Amino acid sequence: MNFPRPLVPATLVQRYKRFLFDAILADGTAITGSCPNTGSMRGLTTPGSPVWLSEHDSPTRKYRHMLEIVEADGTLVGINTGLPNRIAEEAIMAGQVGNLHTYGTLRREQRYGRNSRIDILLSDAEKGLAYVEVKNVHFSRVRGLAEFPDSPTQRGAKHLEELGDMVEAGHRAIMLYLIQRGDCSRFRICRELDPVYARAFERASARGVEAYAVKCAVSPGQIVAAGPIVVDEPVPAVL
């Protein structure tokens, strides 16, 4: 996925209220912009961090600048949660997610489960249906290891249960963890920060839900899928 225009370099001052940030542009101008990520962004909000911003000229927008990339631990990390589905589609079409590229039809945001929408629904006359849920990942506290989630997510656990229901209904169900950073070669579920989600992941795996992780190459010009990485086996919970 290419950015439509070059990103603007800046220095992060603070990120606050989950959807706002302050930064200093290269010419010394102080700005406030929107943050397209309402999650905790754990490890990615250190004041003084180099950041890259997109610019928007629409008169309907309150803020001209939007946060897109943060430098952390010497690597560039994409933080926009509106991008993973698009990047995931590119990864699927490039054959980076198992054999999902062999399905004939791809549809976006289809209703399923209990008042939910699946991110990507694949269908094929011979293979049937494959439900693909995409999760944005950017958390890493051990070099080379990406983790999800970085904070409790009841919604994420619900998605795992619904994917399991799809498997039991005779379909294929996939959880795709899209890692918006390129310095990780492994992925794991972060039990320490959300044991409920970890148990839901174990149940889903036991029911036949598949899990894939794909890392990205991130630059101020583009964020593209860079290939699959290893998904560590889940450690059974102590119930």
Salt bridges, closest charged atoms under 4 A:
GLU55 OE2 - ARG64 NE 3.06
GLU55 OE2 - HIS65 NE2 3.47
ASP57 OD2 - ARG5 NH1 3.40
ASP57 OD1 - ARG64 NH1 3.01
ASP73 OD2 - ARG181 NH2 3.77
GLU89 OE2 - ARG108 NE 2.57
GLU133 OE2 - LYS135 NZ 3.57
GLU133 OE2 - HIS159 ND1 3.21
GLU147 OE2 - ARG141 NE 2.68
GLU147 OE1 - ARG188 NH1 2.46
GLU161 OE2 - ARG203 NH2 2.81
GLU161 OE1 - ARG207 NH1 3.47
GLU162 OE2 - LYS158 NZ 3.18
ASP165 OD2 - ARG114 NH1 3.17
ASP165 OD1 - ARG207 NH2 2.62
GLU168 OE2 - ARG207 NE 2.99
ASP183 OD1 - ARG181 NE 2.78
GLU192 OE1 - ARG141 NH2 3.13
GLU192 OE1 - ARG188 NH1 3.29
GLU202 OE2 - ARG191 NH2 2.24
GLU210 OE2 - ARG172 NE 2.70
ASP232 OD2 - ARG186 NH2 2.87
